[in-house]
Amino acid sequence: MTTSKREDLRRFRRRRVTLSQLAAQLEVSTATVSLALRDNPAVSAETRKRVQALAVEMGYIYNRQAASLRTARTDIVGVVVHDVLNPYFAEVFRAVEAELETYGLTILICNHRDSIERQRNFVQVLQQQNADGLVLCPSVGTTVADIDAIMRTGTPVTLVCRDVDGANAPSVRGDDRHGMYEITRLLIDKGHKDIAFVGGLRYTSSGRDRYAGFREAMTEAGLVPVLDIPELMTQGDGRKAAEIIAGHSPRPSAVVCFNDVLAFGLMSSFGRLGIRPGIDMAVTGYDDVDGSETWAPALTTVENGSEEIGREAARAIYALIAGEEPPFEHKLIAPHLVIRESSG
């Protein structure tokens, strides 16, 4: 890089275009510039166009911190979950973001990886940046005291996908117990008796409730699990579980997975082990993520309302930010069984 280019870069880094500079060049007030940049119809269309064009030309960047000092709002909402690689949460993000955009809000995403310390650190950073609210899928180990501590600082909280028993914050998630009961009944009705359960963090509401739904269906049928492998969540975990299942005696005729990504990992390893999913062994997932229908074989699963959950969480957090009562306290979204080839 030449010396002149380095000097140009340093000059650009030092420069921060202000509203006053834009206003002086256009010979209008800073209030007019501010309104024009927000496309406010109180300013004529011609003036808005001139202001916006000059802002682009001069590289003006909206100073959110300065604006928040005037309005006590940053228009930022933090969204915190445990696994951004899971496509189910990507679908929830998309729905939260789309709904909050209609209110003029932007989201920041954190992946706490089920570490309570990572969760606390991110929440602290959000609060230091004066974020308007928090949509939280709570980490393993999150307590009522943790939620209360956030809310005492004045940061509104809405829980999504997982509950914290006794927390005084609105929550929205799928009816995990009922959904897992239904998919287990499907396998039992097909004649399966030797059924395994794989995955789920049992110290979370989703892990606890999905396993409870599975056990309820099994108990009703007078059955006990032939194998239970808890605390697994990822495709890699599914691949490892396949080895255990293949070598277990008696070998299960069906496997109920906590989520779809576990089922994907399980089925990919079953093929390598000479076990044909849907033929030699039934496999089910949960969440109906993108790709479930096109997997080979197509995955029998439970549609878990990711879009509705995200949309409702956004509505709740916006109500709290606006100082209104949330539209619900605790909301369960009805699941829907999706029967495909993998269940045989």
N, C-alpha and C positions, 0 to 999 in steps of 0.2 A: 504494500500500500504506500502510495506517495505521501510526501510531507503535506502537500496541499489538501489531499483527501482526509488525512488525519485531523488537520485543523478544521476542515468543514464539519467533520463528525463531532469534534469537541464543541464547536460553536452551536450545532444543532442540539446537543445534549444540554448545554447551558440554557438555551432559549426556552422560555415558557410563555406562549402567547396568552394575553389576558383579555378579558372583556373590554377593559378600558382602551387597549390598543385597537381592537376591532372598532369600537365606538368612535375613537378619534379619527381613524382613517375614513370612516363612512360619514362622519359628522352627524352622528345621532347619539342619543343617550345610551348608557349601559343598560338601562331597563329595557329599551327597545331591542337591543342586541340579545339580551337574555330571553325575552319573549319570542323573538324571531327564531332563535336556535331551538326553542321548544315547539316551533311551528304553531304558535298561538295566533288564532285568527284576529286578535285585537290589533295585530300589526298587518299592514297591507301585504298582499301577495308579492308585489314587486319588491318591497323592502325585505321581506323574508328571504326571497331568492337572492338578493344582493348580499345580505348578511351571511347566509349559509354558504354561498360561493366563496366569499372572502375567508370564512372560517376554514374551509377545506384548503384553500390556497396557502394560508399562513400556518396551517397545521395546528389549529386550535383544538385543545382537548378539554372536555368538560371537567371542572374541578369539583368532584363529588364531595370532598371534605369541606370545602368552603361552603357549598350549598347546604350541607348537613348542619353547619353552624347556624345558618339562617332559618332552616325549617325543622331542625331536630330529627330529620329523616335522612337516611342514606339510600332508600329504595333497594336495599340488598337483603336477601333472605338466605341464610345458610341452610344447606341440605346435607345431612350427615347420615351415612349408612355404613354397613360393615363390609360390603364387597361390590365395588363398582364394576368388576369384571363379569358379575352375574347379569345376564341379559334381562332378567326380570326387573332388576333395579334400574337398568337403563330405561325400561319402559315406564317405570314410576317417575323417574327424573323428567322424562319428556313430557309427561302429563302435568307434573307440578310446574315445570317451566312454562308450558304453553298457557296454563291458566293464569299464572302470576304475570305473564307478559301483558295480559289484557288489563291488568291493574297498574302497569308501568313499573313492575318490579323485576329485578335480575337475581339469579341464584348463583351462589358459590357452593361447590361440592367438595366434601371431604370423605375419605375412605378410612374409617377408624380401625378396620380389620379386627373387630371385636376386642380391641384394647381400650380399657376404660381410661388409661392415661392419655392415649392419642385423642380420644373423644374430649376429655377435659381440656387438653391443650388447644384443640381446634375451637371449642366453644369460647375459651378465653380470648383467642385471637379475634374471633367474630365480635365479641363484646368490646374489645379494644378498638375495633373499627366501627363501632356503633351500629352494627347490623340491626335491622328493624325486627327480625324474628328468626326462629329456628324451626326447621322441620327435621325431626330426629327419629331415626330407626335405632333405638338404644342398644349400646354395646352390652355384651355379657357382663354382669356385675353392676349394671346401673340400678340405683336405688331411688326410692321416693325422695330421699334427702338430696340426691344429685339433681333431680328435676326441680325440687323446691329452691335449691341454691341458685339455679339459673334464673328462675322466675322472680326471685327476690331482687335481682339486679334490674328488673324491669324489662327483661328480654322475653317476649311471648314465645311459647313452645307448643308445637303440635307433634304428637307421636304418630309414626307411620309404620305399618307392617309388623311391629312388635309393640306390646303393652308393657308398662311397669305398674304392677298391682298397687293401687292406692294413690297413684300420681294424680294431682289436680290439674291435668292438662288434657285437652281433647285428643282422642286417638281414633285412628281409622285403619282397619286391616281386614283381610279376608277371614271368613269363618273357617279357620283351619281344621278344627275338630270335625265339623260336619263334612268338609271336603274329603278328608282322609278316610272318614268312615265310609263314605259312598264308594270310593275307589277300592277299598279293601273288600266291601260287600260284592263288588263286581267280580273280583277274583274268586271269592268263596262261592258265589253263584255259578261260576264256571267249573266248580268241582275241585278247586285247589284246597289242600289241607296243610301241606308243608310249605308255609309261607314265611319268608324272611323280611325283616325291616332294616333298612340301611339309612343312617344319617340323622341329622338334626341335633342342634345344641340344646340339650334338655333343660338348661337353666334359662332359656328364653321362652317367651309365651308361644311363639310359633313352633319351636321344637317340642315343647310340652304338650300343646294342643293337638298337633298332628299325630304324635305318638299315642295320645289318649284316644283319638278317633280310631286309629288302627286297632288298639287293644279292645275298644268297645265292640267293634265288629267281630273281632276274633272270639271274645268272650261269649257274645250272643250265639255264635256258632259252635261253642264248646271246644274251641281250638286254642292252642298256645303257640307262640312264635317258635319256629324251628331254629331260628338264628336272629340275633339282634346286634347290630354293629352301630353304636351311637357315635355322636360327635364328629361326623363327617359332613362336608358341605360342597366340595369342588369336584371337577372332572377327574383330577388326579387322585382324589380320595376314592372315587368310583372305580377307577382302574385297579387300585390296590384291593378294594373290597371284592372285586370279581375273583381274584385268586383265592381269597378265603372261602367264598361261597362255592366255588368249583370243587374245592377240596373237602368241604364239610360233609359229614355223614350223620343222618341222611341228607342228601342234597336237596335243597328247596326246589319245588316245581314253579314257584313264583316269588318275585322280589318286589316289595313296595319301597320305592325310594322317596326320601324326604323332599327332593326337588328334581327338576329336569336335568340340571347339569350333572348331578350324580348319576342319573340314569344314562346320560350320554357316555360318560366314562365307563360305566359298567358294561354297556352293550358293546362298546368298541373293544374291550378286553375279552368279553365272551366270545366274540368272533375269532380272536386269536387262539382262544382255548378250545375251539371246536364246538362251542355251545351256540346254537342258533336262537337269538332272542325272538320270542313270539311263536317259536316252534318247539324247541327243546326246553325253554324256560320263559315264562311270562315275566314281563318287566313293566312297571308303571312309574311315572314321574309325578311332578306337581308344579304348577305355575303356568304351563302352556306357553313357554317362551318362544320367540321367533326361532324357527328351525325344527321345532318338535314335529311339525306335520311333514317335513321333507326328510327327516332322518330315515335311515334304512335299518330296521323297519320303522314306520311312522309311530310316534310314541303316544301311547294312551296316558292321559294326564288329567289334571284339573285346571280349568281356566280360573285364574285367581283374581281377576278384576283389577289388573295393574293400572289401567287408565282411569278407572273410576276412583280407585284409592288415591292416586296422585292428584286427581282433580279435586276430590273432597278435602284432602290435606291442605291444598292451596287455598281453598275457600275458607277453611277454618283459621289458618294462620293470618290471612288477610283481614278477617273479621277482628281478630285479636289486635293486630297492628292498628286498625282503624278505631280501636277502643269500643268495639261492639261485642255483644254476646256471640260466641261461636255457634254455628248452625247445629251442632250436636256435641254431646259429651264423649260418648264412646259409640262408634259405628262399625258394624260388621257387614262386609260386602258378601253377598251370596255367591258361593262357588258353583261352577258348572262342570260336570263330568264330560270329558272328551274321549270317546272310545275310538282307538285306531288299531293298527296291526300288532303292536308289541305285546298286547295282552293275550294274543292267541285267538 
